[in-house]
Amino acid sequence: MRERSAEIAEGGFTDHVLVCTNARDSEYAACAEAHGDEVLDAVQSWLKDRGVFWSSVHVAETSCLGLCSADGTAVAVHPRGRWFSDVVPSDVPDLLAQVFGPDASELGVPADATGPPLG
């Protein structure tokens, strides 16, 4: 095992956006069928448009985040501890603007300094 925390911090990494794209063969909802891939694309595009994709913020496609819904996908933003469900692609610009600021200038700002939870 090799811990690389210091290396990541020195590189300017501050935030992580997790987007569920989990698929399952079951009667229960899963994010893959609820726009998971499209939400992932929208997150990446929003960050790329602001020049911060794979710099200060990393994006990861994940399996189940435990917020399953047929109405949209699950997204988590860490280390801010922000969790969202029912996210559709058109929600992404407002969601990320509220979490990171409209121009992504609030990357690395502690969660308690970014305002009230979305809801």
C-alpha positions in Angstrom: 0.0 0.0 0.0 1.2 3.5 -0.8 -0.5 6.5 0.6 -0.5 9.5 -1.8 -2.6 12.1 0.1 0.2 14.7 0.2 0.9 14.3 -3.5 -2.8 14.8 -4.3 -3.0 17.8 -2.1 0.1 19.3 -3.6 -1.4 18.9 -7.0 -4.3 21.2 -6.0 -7.0 18.5 -5.7 -9.7 19.8 -3.4 -13.0 18.1 -4.3 -14.5 14.8 -5.6 -17.8 14.4 -7.5 -19.2 10.9 -7.4 -21.9 10.0 -10.0 -23.7 6.7 -9.8 -24.1 4.8 -13.0 -25.0 1.5 -11.4 -27.1 -0.9 -13.4 -28.8 -4.0 -12.0 -31.2 -6.6 -13.3 -33.9 -6.3 -10.7 -37.3 -4.8 -10.0 -35.7 -1.9 -8.1 -34.6 1.4 -9.6 -31.0 1.9 -10.6 -29.1 5.1 -11.7 -28.0 3.6 -15.0 -31.7 3.6 -16.1 -32.3 7.0 -14.5 -29.9 9.1 -16.7 -26.7 8.1 -14.9 -24.4 8.3 -18.0 -26.0 11.6 -19.1 -25.6 13.1 -15.6 -21.9 12.0 -15.6 -21.4 13.7 -19.0 -23.1 16.9 -17.8 -20.9 17.0 -14.7 -17.7 16.6 -16.8 -18.9 19.1 -19.4 -19.7 21.8 -16.7 -16.3 21.3 -15.1 -14.4 21.3 -18.5 -16.2 24.5 -19.5 -14.7 26.2 -16.4 -11.3 24.7 -16.9 -11.2 22.7 -13.6 -11.9 19.1 -14.8 -9.1 16.8 -13.5 -7.4 19.7 -11.8 -8.9 20.9 -8.5 -11.9 18.5 -8.8 -12.0 14.9 -9.8 -15.0 13.1 -11.1 -15.7 9.4 -10.6 -18.3 7.1 -11.9 -19.5 4.8 -9.1 -21.7 1.9 -8.4 -24.5 2.3 -5.9 -24.5 5.3 -3.6 -27.6 4.0 -1.8 -30.0 6.8 -3.1 -31.7 4.7 -5.8 -34.6 6.3 -7.7 -36.3 5.9 -11.0 -36.5 9.7 -11.2 -32.8 10.5 -11.6 -29.3 9.5 -10.5 -27.4 9.9 -7.3 -24.5 12.4 -6.9 -22.2 13.0 -3.9 -19.6 15.8 -3.5 -16.8 15.2 -1.1 -15.2 16.2 1.2 -18.2 18.5 1.5 -20.5 15.7 2.5 -23.2 16.8 0.0 -25.5 14.1 -1.3 -28.2 14.4 -4.0 -30.7 12.1 -5.5 -33.1 12.3 -8.5 -30.5 14.3 -10.5 -31.3 14.6 -14.2 -28.9 16.2 -16.7 -30.7 19.6 -16.7 -30.1 19.8 -12.9 -26.4 19.6 -13.1 -25.5 23.3 -13.9 -27.6 24.6 -11.0 -26.3 21.9 -8.6 -22.7 22.4 -9.4 -23.0 26.2 -9.4 -24.6 26.1 -5.9 -21.9 23.7 -4.6 -18.8 25.2 -6.4 -19.9 28.7 -7.4 -21.1 29.7 -10.9 -17.5 29.9 -12.2 -16.2 27.1 -10.0 -14.3 29.6 -7.9 -15.4 28.0 -4.6 -13.4 24.7 -5.1 -11.7 23.8 -1.8 -14.0 26.0 0.3 -15.1 24.1 3.4 -18.6 22.7 3.2 -19.9 24.9 6.0 -18.8 28.0 4.1 -20.7 27.2 0.9 -24.2 28.0 2.2 -27.2 26.0 3.1 -27.8 22.6 1.7 -29.7 22.3 -1.6 -33.2 21.1 -1.3 
